[in-house]
Amino acid sequence: MARIIAGVGSSHVPAIGAAIDNKQTEEPYWKRVFSGFERSKEWMAKAKPDVAIVVYNDHASAFSVEIVPTFALGCAAEFPPADEGWGPRPVPMNLLFGSPAAWPCPVIPLAVNVVLYPPPTGHRCFMLGRAIRKAVQSYPEDLRVVIFGTGGMSHQISGPRAGLINSKFDKAFLDNLTRSPKKLVDIPHLEYMREAGAEGIEMVMWLIMRGALDDAIEEVYRFYTVPASNTAVGHIILENRAAKAKKPAAGKGKNKRPAAKLKRAAARANHRNVLRGR
């Protein structure tokens, strides 16, 4: 049976990918951001997921404003990377996987509308996460799955409140993501906009990740810093306690290897996939 072993929450800022590609990670402005993900890369190297489900929102590169679906699940074998201003990136997901020459695992993208009214509510996102967990568990093969919730945290890129960051709101959100996710489910859209800025609504995507996890989780790591390209960068790793108990001993590897078709999909996706600037 496939199982979700952990969830990862992380801001997605296109400029972060550009900083990596332009070798700016050691510059003072960026060093504090990237240093916060060193422990995360160590964790991911040990977790070794067979599949990643990545929840994200399109930055006007794949969908037209004429139609932005509430949810869109990527089902093709591969997708060409988009250009978010600095050129298409070869192999994204660097904050958690480092800079591998090839895609580290097959990726299932889930795009969410947080751009046009009405975006999905936190409750709807959380319940979608529950449905994703059920779907993963219905897959017969023994696969280790990590689900990513991306976006946020507090930021506003235009208007009179451009540059808004609310660290108090962000940190309370991270606290409740671990301890009381049901409190987050009831936050209305207007509260996100008032407290976290117009783009703060992206945080509902983290609730898909949290809904896909068990009720009993363990917070493995948390990181928060401001700003990065006028955005509050938040990051958290949550492990299902049951999955943690079943983790294979170091050096012994996994009990089963992924299906041949997943290996082929990973190879085909070597330099092309859906994620941009992560």
Residue pairs with C-beta under 8 A, 6 or more apart in sequence:
1 137
1 139
1 140
1 141
1 142
2 51
2 136
2 137
2 139
2 140
2 141
2 142
2 143
2 144
2 145
3 136
3 137
3 143
3 144
3 145
3 240
3 243
4 132
4 133
4 136
4 145
4 146
4 147
4 212
4 213
4 240
4 243
5 47
5 49
5 144
5 145
5 146
5 239
5 240
5 243
5 244
5 247
6 47
6 49
6 146
6 147
6 213
6 220
6 237
6 238
6 239
6 240
6 243
7 146
7 147
7 148
7 149
7 209
7 210
7 212
7 213
7 217
7 237
7 238
8 40
8 96
8 146
8 147
8 148
8 149
8 209
8 235
8 236
8 237
8 238
9 148
9 149
9 150
9 174
9 177
9 206
9 209
9 210
9 234
9 235
9 236
9 237
9 238
10 95
10 96
10 148
10 149
10 150
10 234
10 235
10 236
10 278
11 150
11 151
11 152
11 153
11 228
11 231
11 232
11 233
11 234
11 235
12 56
12 150
12 151
12 277
12 278
13 228
13 229
13 231
13 233
13 277
14 59
14 84
14 85
14 86
14 229
14 276
14 277
15 228
15 229
15 277
16 30
16 33
16 95
16 228
16 229
16 277
16 278
17 84
17 86
17 89
17 92
17 94
17 276
17 277
17 278
18 24
18 85
18 86
18 277
19 25
19 27
19 30
19 33
19 34
20 34
20 94
20 99
21 86
21 87
21 89
22 86
24 30
25 31
25 34
30 228
32 225
33 225
33 228
33 233
34 95
36 223
36 224
36 225
36 233
36 235
37 95
37 96
37 223
37 235
39 221
39 223
40 95
40 96
40 221
40 223
40 235
40 237
41 95
41 96
41 97
41 98
43 220
43 221
43 237
44 96
44 97
44 146
45 98
46 250
47 144
47 146
48 144
48 254
49 105
49 144
49 145
49 146
50 105
50 106
50 143
50 144
50 145
50 254
50 258
50 262
51 105
51 106
51 107
51 108
51 143
51 144
51 145
51 146
51 258
51 262
52 93
52 105
52 106
52 107
52 108
52 145
52 146
52 147
52 148
53 107
53 108
53 110
53 132
53 136
53 145
53 146
53 147
53 148
53 212
54 93
54 107
54 108
54 109
54 110
54 147
54 148
54 150
54 274
54 275
54 278
55 110
55 112
55 147
55 148
55 149
55 150
55 205
55 208
55 209
56 109
56 110
56 111
56 112
56 148
56 150
56 151
56 205
56 275
56 278
57 111
57 112
57 113
57 114
57 115
57 150
57 151
57 202
57 205
58 68
58 111
58 115
59 82
59 84
59 276
59 277
60 115
61 82
61 83
61 84
61 276
62 82
62 111
62 274
63 69
63 72
63 111
65 115
65 116
68 113
68 115
68 116
69 111
69 113
70 112
70 113
70 119
70 120
71 110
71 111
71 112
71 113
71 120
71 128
72 110
72 111
73 108
73 109
73 110
73 111
74 108
74 109
74 110
74 111
74 274
77 265
77 268
77 269
78 265
78 268
78 269
78 272
78 273
79 109
79 272
79 273
79 274
80 88
80 272
81 88
81 89
81 90
81 92
81 272
81 273
81 274
81 275
81 276
82 88
82 276
83 276
84 276
84 277
86 277
88 276
89 276
89 277
90 271
91 99
91 100
91 101
91 102
91 103
91 271
92 273
92 275
92 276
92 277
92 278
93 103
93 104
93 107
93 275
93 278
94 278
95 235
95 278
97 104
102 266
102 267
102 270
102 271
103 266
103 269
103 270
103 271
103 273
105 266
106 258
106 262
106 265
106 266
106 269
107 269
107 273
107 274
107 275
109 273
109 274
109 275
110 132
110 208
112 119
112 120
112 125
112 204
112 205
112 208
113 119
113 120
114 151
114 199
114 201
114 202
114 204
114 205
118 189
119 189
119 201
119 204
120 128
120 204
121 188
121 189
121 204
122 184
122 185
122 186
122 187
122 204
122 207
123 185
123 186
125 204
125 205
125 207
125 208
125 211
126 181
126 184
126 185
126 207
126 208
126 210
126 211
127 211
128 208
128 211
129 147
129 207
129 208
129 209
129 210
129 211
129 212
129 213
130 211
130 212
132 147
132 208
132 211
132 212
133 211
133 212
133 213
136 145
136 212
141 256
141 258
141 259
142 254
142 255
142 256
143 258
143 262
144 243
144 254
147 208
147 209
147 212
147 213
148 209
149 205
149 206
149 207
149 208
149 209
149 210
150 202
150 205
150 206
150 278
151 202
151 203
151 205
151 206
152 170
152 196
152 199
152 200
152 202
152 203
152 205
152 206
152 231
152 232
152 234
153 170
153 173
153 196
153 200
153 203
153 224
153 231
153 232
153 233
153 234
154 164
154 165
154 166
154 167
154 169
154 170
154 195
154 196
154 197
154 200
154 231
154 232
155 164
155 165
155 196
155 197
155 199
155 200
155 227
155 230
155 231
155 232
156 162
156 163
156 164
156 197
156 198
156 199
156 200
157 198
157 199
157 230
158 198
159 198
161 197
161 198
162 230
163 230
164 196
164 197
165 197
165 226
165 227
165 230
165 231
165 232
166 195
166 196
166 197
166 200
166 232
167 224
167 226
167 232
169 195
169 196
169 200
170 196
170 224
170 232
170 234
171 224
173 184
173 203
173 206
173 234
174 222
174 224
174 234
174 236
176 183
176 184
177 184
177 206
177 210
177 236
177 238
178 217
178 219
178 236
178 238
181 207
181 210
181 211
184 207
184 210
185 207
189 201
192 200
192 201
192 203
192 204
193 200
193 201
196 203
199 231
210 238
213 238
213 240
214 240
214 241
214 242
216 240
216 241
216 242
217 238
217 239
217 240
217 241
218 238
218 239
218 241
218 244
219 236
219 237
219 238
220 237
220 238
220 239
221 235
221 236
221 237
222 235
222 236
222 237
223 233
223 234
223 235
223 236
224 232
224 233
224 234
224 235
225 232
225 233
226 232
226 233
227 233
248 254
248 255
257 263
